Amino acid sequence: MKIALLGGTGNLGKGLAMRLALVGHEIIVGSRREEKAISKAEEYRREVGGLDISGMVNEDAAKKCEIAFLTIPWEHAVETARMLRYALRGKIVVSPLVPLKKSGDLFVYASDTSAAEMVAAILENSTVISALHTIPARRFADLNEKFDWDVPVCGDDENAKKLVMNLISQIDGLRALDAGPLSNSRLVESVTPLIMNVIHKNRLPEAGIKFL
Ligand SMILES: NC(=O)c1ccc[n+]([C@@H]2O[C@H](COP(=O)([O-])OP(=O)(O)OC[C@H]3O[C@@H](n4cnc5c(N)ncnc54)[C@H](OP(=O)(O)O)[C@@H]3O)[C@@H](O)[C@H]2O)c1
């Protein structure tokens, strides 16, 4: 599939670009700046040995893709979705967005509405699926890392949800699990601050989640 990683120049974008390219997909790294997109795409391509990864501005990436991942900090992703709503018309858009902030030394969930539902309200003509919130991006972007993590996936369109679950499960070490409708996204998004608090307080290494 032709997959755009909007803001794919950052932490989560890197792992997704490389790992989805490794299972045969055509990857477009999006950025606000074309030079940055091209240079990051080159860097990722080098790491995976020359697979199909290109770079372009977010709007062109959104137009060219079949499915887009919004790999942008949530407070900016909502505005980016607004700017790209025509380019993303008819596409599946995956939201890994976690509304997260620090309150003292605690990580807290920072929104009344889930980020995925906020994005879905803007992208009326796209199909928004929520996934990947609990993947620790730095470990994920290190191709030497081995892991075994589950990925809860939420969405209202069953076919689009299945397609995204299938895509995620193609990545070695990830198992996508159906977590219900998009209205459940708030539950899944808020697992991330919980994990971060536990990791931080107990000095554990970064980890994802696993259902037995
Ligand atoms: N980091 C994690 O471990 C992790 C895990 C699961 C889910 N997530 C979620 O995934 C998303 C991306 O996280 P991340 O850590 O990859 O983010 P990040 O590295 O901090 O940023 C990703 C990209 O967002 C773009 N960006 C920054 N400010 C922007 C703005 N004002 N407008 C538009 N684009 C902007 C930048 O791309 P350009 O400068 O190239 O445009 C940047 O490279 C977040 O919503 C996060 O909640 C993160």
The ligand as a Gaussian input file, in Angstrom:
#p B3LYP/6-31G(d) Opt

LIG

0 1
 N        6.956000       9.172000      20.886000
 C        6.301000       8.073000      21.247000
 O        6.855000       7.186000      21.939000
 C        4.864000       7.867000      20.820000
 C        4.273000       6.616000      21.004000
 C        2.959000       6.418000      20.600000
 C        2.237000       7.477000      20.054000
 N        2.823000       8.699000      19.907000
 C        2.052000       9.791000      19.304000
 O        2.544000       9.935000      17.977000
 C        2.566000      11.319000      17.619000
 C        3.978000      11.669000      17.163000
 O        4.872000      11.520000      18.252000
 P        6.413000      11.750000      18.025000
 O        7.094000      11.496000      19.316000
 O        6.837000      11.017000      16.808000
 O        6.433000      13.316000      17.719000
 P        7.691000      14.254000      17.441000
 O        8.874000      13.425000      17.070000
 O        7.821000      15.212000      18.575000
 O        7.181000      15.105000      16.186000
 C        6.869000      14.473000      14.963000
 C        6.826000      15.499000      13.862000
 O        5.758000      16.414000      14.049000
 C        6.006000      17.542000      13.215000
 N        5.567000      18.763000      13.885000
 C        6.090000      19.337000      15.009000
 N        5.444000      20.496000      15.299000
 C        4.499000      20.646000      14.333000
 C        3.532000      21.655000      14.056000
 N        3.398000      22.754000      14.824000
 N        2.724000      21.498000      12.963000
 C        2.851000      20.406000      12.163000
 N        3.773000      19.438000      12.361000
 C        4.571000      19.548000      13.430000
 C        7.534000      17.577000      12.975000
 O        7.727000      17.316000      11.590000
 P        8.279000      18.424000      10.552000
 O        9.105000      19.412000      11.333000
 O        9.110000      17.601000       9.642000
 O        7.076000      18.999000       9.914000
 C        8.043000      16.412000      13.813000
 O        9.151000      15.758000      13.239000
 C        2.130000      12.110000      18.868000
 O        0.817000      12.517000      18.699000
 C        2.258000      11.124000      20.011000
 O        1.262000      11.339000      20.980000
 C        4.138000       8.907000      20.257000

